[in-house]
Amino acid sequence: MLSILIPVYNYNAFPLVLELHKQCVATGINFEILVQDDGSIYFDNENNKINEFQNCHFLKSDKNVGRTTTRNKLVNTAAYDWLLFLDADVIPVHQDFVKNYISEFNSNYNVIFGGYQYQKINPDLNSEFRYKYGRKREEKSALERNINPYQFIFSGNFLIQKKTFLETSFKEDKNFYGMDIYFSYQLFIKKIKVLHIENPIYHLGLETNEIYFKKSLKAVESRKKFLVNCEQIEKISPLIKSYNKIKRYHLIPIVTVFFKISEPILKNRILTQNPNLVLFDVYRLGYMCTLK
């Protein structure tokens, strides 16, 4: 039995639900698909059509509470013990996507990650940074991800037991971004068994360079606030590992000065055509050093 849970904000989730419903019916499994809106102002007409499918529900929220709270609401509503989380702006790569996850129900793993792929396209210049980051940093084979399984935790495509989610989920409010790393840390520190398989989705909703850049900095702020002093965090976060090394050698003031001087140049090279991801890593590290 499977609950498919999809948080949505200003996106048309109907094509995704249409494909998932078809695949679920083909397997013969007991299932439900719950799409929880997060105070959207667009695509209500499209998403309301989700209610026309058997076992599918579009749940409307009057206010924006953030993806983390929305996910928790979905879990509290879910009827079954296996939860498949998907972002709204994705589509399964393969027609046996649901079947592949169902085949893992009897495995010895509590969490299974299917992976990300990006369609081979020439992205708009305004979203080239997000596209390049996805292709270079997120699009990894299961073999690569299983070498260090807690470093490749992406919450847009994974199967998890409900009790495991309740043990590891983040309970804070909507003002914090990039909490996949918090989820990863909880799985790691609690020794939850994680498996990566080849069951990818295409990530379709490419944010603009500026929006993704700003969200990335918000994620750095979350790491600094919640994780920088956590036990063994350096084993799953290269960014925090580098920051703590700088801190041990009392170099934060020097790095901060360097960052403030070079910040405009770094940002320009990150957001220009052919974005430089190494400089993006440098920027995030410098930014973390400036945070109180």
C-alpha positions in Angstrom: 0.0 0.0 0.0 1.4 3.3 -1.1 0.7 7.0 -0.4 2.2 9.4 -3.0 2.7 12.8 -1.5 3.2 15.9 -3.7 3.5 19.4 -2.2 2.7 22.1 -4.9 3.1 25.9 -5.1 2.0 27.7 -8.2 2.6 24.8 -10.5 0.4 22.5 -12.6 0.7 19.1 -11.0 -2.0 17.5 -13.2 0.3 15.9 -15.8 2.4 14.3 -13.0 -0.7 12.9 -11.3 -2.0 11.6 -14.6 1.1 9.6 -15.2 1.4 8.3 -11.6 -2.3 7.3 -11.5 -1.9 5.3 -14.7 1.2 3.5 -13.3 -0.4 2.8 -10.0 -3.5 1.3 -11.6 -1.3 -0.9 -13.7 0.4 -2.4 -10.7 -2.9 -3.3 -8.9 -1.6 -1.8 -5.6 -3.8 0.0 -3.0 -2.7 3.6 -3.4 -3.6 7.2 -2.9 -2.1 10.4 -4.4 -2.3 13.5 -2.3 -1.4 16.9 -3.7 -1.2 19.6 -1.0 -1.3 23.2 -2.2 0.7 25.8 -0.3 -1.3 28.9 -0.8 -0.9 29.1 -4.5 -2.6 31.8 -6.6 -2.2 30.1 -10.0 -3.2 26.7 -11.6 -6.2 26.0 -9.3 -8.3 25.0 -12.3 -5.7 22.6 -13.6 -5.0 21.1 -10.1 -8.7 20.7 -9.2 -9.0 18.2 -12.0 -6.8 15.9 -9.9 -9.9 15.2 -7.7 -11.6 13.5 -10.7 -9.3 10.5 -10.5 -10.0 7.7 -8.1 -7.9 7.8 -4.9 -6.5 11.2 -5.9 -7.0 14.4 -3.9 -6.0 18.0 -4.4 -5.9 19.7 -1.0 -6.1 23.5 -1.0 -4.4 25.8 1.5 -5.4 29.4 2.1 -1.9 30.6 3.1 1.7 29.9 2.3 3.4 27.9 5.1 6.5 26.6 3.3 7.4 23.2 1.8 8.5 21.6 5.1 5.2 22.3 6.9 3.3 21.2 3.7 5.2 17.9 3.7 4.3 17.3 7.4 0.7 18.0 6.6 0.7 15.4 3.8 2.3 12.8 6.1 -0.4 13.4 8.8 -3.1 13.0 6.1 -1.5 9.9 4.5 -3.4 6.6 5.0 -0.5 4.1 4.3 2.9 3.2 5.8 5.0 3.6 2.7 5.3 7.2 1.5 6.6 8.3 -2.0 7.5 12.0 -2.0 7.7 13.8 -5.3 8.1 17.5 -6.1 5.4 18.9 -8.3 7.8 20.0 -11.1 9.0 16.5 -12.1 7.9 13.6 -14.3 9.1 10.0 -14.1 11.7 9.0 -16.7 10.4 5.5 -17.0 6.9 3.9 -17.3 7.8 1.4 -14.6 8.7 4.1 -12.1 6.0 3.2 -9.5 6.6 -0.5 -10.0 10.3 -0.1 -9.3 9.6 1.5 -5.9 7.0 -1.1 -5.0 9.6 -3.8 -5.6 11.7 -2.3 -2.7 8.9 -2.7 -0.1 10.4 -6.0 1.1 14.0 -4.8 1.1 15.9 -4.1 4.3 16.1 -0.4 3.7 14.0 2.3 5.3 14.6 5.0 2.7 15.1 4.6 -1.1 16.2 7.4 -3.4 15.5 7.2 -7.1 17.7 10.0 -8.4 17.4 13.0 -10.6 17.9 13.6 -14.4 17.8 16.6 -16.5 16.6 16.6 -20.1 19.3 17.2 -22.7 18.3 20.7 -23.7 19.9 24.1 -24.4 18.5 26.0 -21.4 17.5 29.6 -21.4 20.3 31.9 -20.4 18.2 33.0 -17.4 18.2 29.4 -16.0 21.6 28.1 -17.2 23.1 28.3 -13.7 20.3 26.1 -12.2 20.5 23.7 -15.2 24.3 23.3 -15.0 24.2 22.8 -11.2 21.6 20.1 -11.7 23.5 18.3 -14.4 26.9 18.4 -12.7 25.9 18.0 -9.0 22.6 16.2 -8.8 22.5 13.9 -11.8 24.4 11.0 -10.4 24.1 7.2 -11.1 22.9 4.9 -8.2 26.4 3.5 -8.2 27.9 6.9 -7.5 25.3 7.8 -4.9 25.7 4.6 -3.0 29.4 5.2 -2.4 28.5 8.0 0.0 24.7 7.6 0.3 24.1 10.5 2.8 25.7 13.1 0.5 23.1 12.7 -2.2 19.9 13.2 -0.4 17.4 15.0 -2.6 13.8 15.2 -1.3 12.1 15.5 -4.7 12.1 11.8 -5.4 12.2 9.2 -2.6 10.3 6.4 -0.9 10.3 6.2 2.9 8.5 4.4 5.7 6.1 6.7 7.6 7.7 5.9 11.0 11.1 6.8 9.6 9.9 10.1 8.3 8.4 11.0 11.6 11.7 10.3 13.3 13.8 12.4 11.0 11.6 15.2 9.6 12.3 18.9 10.2 9.7 20.7 12.3 10.7 24.4 11.9 8.7 27.0 10.1 8.8 28.3 6.5 11.6 30.8 6.9 14.4 28.2 6.3 15.6 26.8 3.0 17.7 23.9 1.9 16.7 21.5 4.6 17.6 18.4 2.6 20.9 18.5 4.4 19.1 18.4 7.8 17.2 15.4 6.6 20.4 13.8 5.4 22.0 14.4 8.7 19.2 12.9 10.6 19.3 9.8 8.5 23.1 9.6 9.0 23.2 10.2 12.7 20.3 7.8 13.4 22.0 5.1 11.2 18.9 4.8 9.0 19.5 2.4 6.2 19.5 4.3 2.9 19.6 2.8 -0.7 20.0 4.6 -4.0 18.5 3.0 -7.1 18.1 3.8 -10.7 14.6 5.2 -10.8 14.9 8.8 -11.8 12.6 11.7 -12.5 13.2 14.5 -14.9 13.4 17.8 -13.0 11.4 20.2 -15.2 10.9 23.4 -13.2 14.2 25.3 -13.7 14.3 28.4 -11.5 16.0 31.5 -12.9 19.6 32.1 -12.0 18.9 34.9 -9.6 16.1 33.0 -7.7 18.2 29.8 -7.4 21.2 31.8 -6.3 19.2 33.6 -3.5 17.7 30.3 -2.4 21.2 28.7 -2.2 22.3 31.5 0.1 19.2 30.9 2.3 20.3 27.3 2.4 23.7 28.3 3.6 22.1 30.3 6.4 20.1 27.2 7.4 23.3 25.2 7.6 25.0 27.8 9.7 22.0 28.1 12.1 21.1 24.4 12.5 24.0 22.2 11.6 27.5 23.8 11.8 28.2 22.4 15.3 26.5 19.0 14.9 28.5 15.9 15.7 30.1 14.3 12.6 28.3 16.8 10.2 31.6 17.1 8.3 31.2 13.6 7.0 28.2 14.6 4.9 28.6 18.3 4.2 31.8 19.4 2.4 30.7 23.0 2.8 30.6 22.8 6.6 33.8 20.7 6.6 35.6 23.6 4.9 34.1 26.2 7.1 35.0 24.3 10.3 38.6 24.0 9.0 38.8 27.7 8.5 37.4 28.3 11.9 39.9 26.0 13.6 42.8 27.9 12.1 41.2 31.3 13.1 41.0 32.4 9.5 37.4 33.6 9.4 38.2 37.3 9.6 40.7 37.0 6.7 38.2 35.0 4.6 35.5 37.5 5.4 37.6 40.5 4.2 38.6 38.6 1.0 34.9 37.7 0.4 33.6 41.2 0.8 36.2 42.5 -1.6 35.7 39.8 -4.3 32.0 39.2 -3.9 30.8 41.2 -6.9 33.3 39.5 -9.2 32.4 36.1 -7.9 28.7 36.7 -8.3 29.2 37.9 -11.8 31.1 34.8 -12.8 28.5 32.6 -11.2 25.5 34.2 -12.9 27.0 34.9 -16.3 27.0 32.6 -19.3 28.7 29.3 -18.6 28.5 29.6 -14.8 31.5 28.5 -12.7 30.4 26.1 -10.1 33.8 26.0 -8.3 33.4 29.8 -7.7 29.9 29.1 -6.5 31.4 26.8 -3.8 33.9 29.6 -2.9 31.1 32.1 -2.7 29.0 30.0 -0.4 32.0 29.3 1.9 32.8 33.0 2.0 29.2 33.9 2.7 29.0 31.4 5.5 32.0 33.0 7.1 30.3 36.4 7.1 27.2 35.1 9.0 27.0 35.7 12.7 
